[in-house]
Amino acid sequence: MRFMLLSGSFHKRSVSQGIIREVVQYLQGHECTVPRLDELSFYSEDLEAENKPENVARFIEDVSLCDGIIFCTPEYNHSIPAVLKNAIDWASRPAFRSPLKGKPVAIITQAVSEVGGARAQAHLKLVLDSTISKIQPIHEMMISDVNNKFNENQSIIDNKTLERLHRHVNDFVSFASRP
Ligand SMILES: Cc1cc2nc3c(=O)[nH]c(=O)nc-3n(C[C@H](O)[C@H](O)[C@H](O)COP(=O)(O)O)c2cc1C
């Protein structure tokens, strides 16, 4: 199967990118793409109509072709990072018949705090609802207290977190395989 992994964070020591590396490794045998959403222009109806940038066109094409999308994002100011929202905005057109319609999606949030990005998780669900994508129903995957669960290379050192992540990804592969 073909999966896309979308993050809201791209700095060198990003925990989200550490989780994505773990998921890509776990999904060996499947095809995975991890686009740089921070390099996409801000959405504009003019750009969309007249001259869609090549990386945006490629991103939208990849969204159309994949069998599922795994979102993995930090919480920024009680919501999702702007780069992630921008990418969803690009892929969400035309409204109600975009490449996101019916697309199986999984959500993973993480944060230093005890709530593990729960507000970003809720906001992302709300945003994805508007695209009519197919959101994985259970379990919710939030990782709290990341300072104690990851090492300095952003690899997971907490076995329970690793088990939960693998279960979540397994469940998602089954969910995305269903017609
Ligand atoms: C601009 C900004 C806003 C943030 N806002 C929140 C927040 O509202 N709630 C929270 O729990 N963490 C917040 N954080 C902390 C990040 O969610 C946390 O450090 C996360 O692990 C970063 O993930 P990353 O390493 O993938 O970038 C914020 C961080 C930044 C940079």
The ligand as a Tripos MOL2 file, in Angstrom:
@<TRIPOS>MOLECULE
LIG
   31    33     1     0     0
SMALL
NO_CHARGES

@<TRIPOS>ATOM
      1 C1          4.7330   28.0240   18.4910 C.3       1 LIG1
      2 C2          4.5590   26.9020   19.4760 C.ar      1 LIG1
      3 C3          3.3750   26.7710   20.1660 C.ar      1 LIG1
      4 C4          3.1790   25.7090   21.0680 C.ar      1 LIG1
      5 N1          1.9780   25.5790   21.6770 N.ar      1 LIG1
      6 C5          1.7410   24.4950   22.4490 C.ar      1 LIG1
      7 C6          0.4500   24.2880   23.0020 C.ar      1 LIG1
      8 O1         -0.4710   25.0520   22.8060 O.2       1 LIG1
      9 N2          0.2540   23.1850   23.7680 N.ar      1 LIG1
     10 C7          1.2650   22.2710   23.9960 C.ar      1 LIG1
     11 O2          1.0290   21.2700   24.6730 O.2       1 LIG1
     12 N3          2.5040   22.4430   23.4600 N.ar      1 LIG1
     13 C8          2.7590   23.5440   22.7100 C.ar      1 LIG1
     14 N4          3.9920   23.7180   22.1490 N.ar      1 LIG1
     15 C9          5.0310   22.7080   22.4030 C.3       1 LIG1
     16 C10         5.0930   21.6490   21.3260 C.3       1 LIG1
     17 O3          3.8550   21.0730   21.0500 O.3       1 LIG1
     18 C11         6.0320   20.5240   21.7580 C.3       1 LIG1
     19 O4          7.2820   21.0810   22.0840 O.3       1 LIG1
     20 C12         6.1950   19.4570   20.6850 C.3       1 LIG1
     21 O5          6.8110   18.3320   21.2620 O.3       1 LIG1
     22 C13         7.0230   19.9460   19.5080 C.3       1 LIG1
     23 O6          7.0060   18.9840   18.4910 O.3       1 LIG1
     24 P1          8.1320   18.9490   17.3730 P.3       1 LIG1
     25 O7          9.4200   18.6110   18.0690 O.co2     1 LIG1
     26 O8          7.7080   17.9210   16.3960 O.co2     1 LIG1
     27 O9          8.2100   20.3270   16.7700 O.co2     1 LIG1
     28 C14         4.2220   24.7820   21.2970 C.ar      1 LIG1
     29 C15         5.4420   24.9350   20.5960 C.ar      1 LIG1
     30 C16         5.6050   25.9730   19.7000 C.ar      1 LIG1
     31 C17         6.9170   26.1000   18.9440 C.3       1 LIG1
@<TRIPOS>BOND
     1     1     2 1
     2     2     3 ar
     3     2    30 ar
     4     3     4 ar
     5     4     5 ar
     6     4    28 ar
     7     5     6 ar
     8     6     7 ar
     9     6    13 1
    10     7     8 2
    11     7     9 ar
    12     9    10 ar
    13    10    11 2
    14    10    12 ar
    15    12    13 ar
    16    13    14 ar
    17    14    15 1
    18    14    28 ar
    19    15    16 1
    20    16    17 1
    21    16    18 1
    22    18    19 1
    23    18    20 1
    24    20    21 1
    25    20    22 1
    26    22    23 1
    27    23    24 1
    28    24    25 2
    29    24    26 1
    30    24    27 1
    31    28    29 ar
    32    29    30 ar
    33    30    31 1
@<TRIPOS>SUBSTRUCTURE
     1 LIG1         1 GROUP 0 **** ****
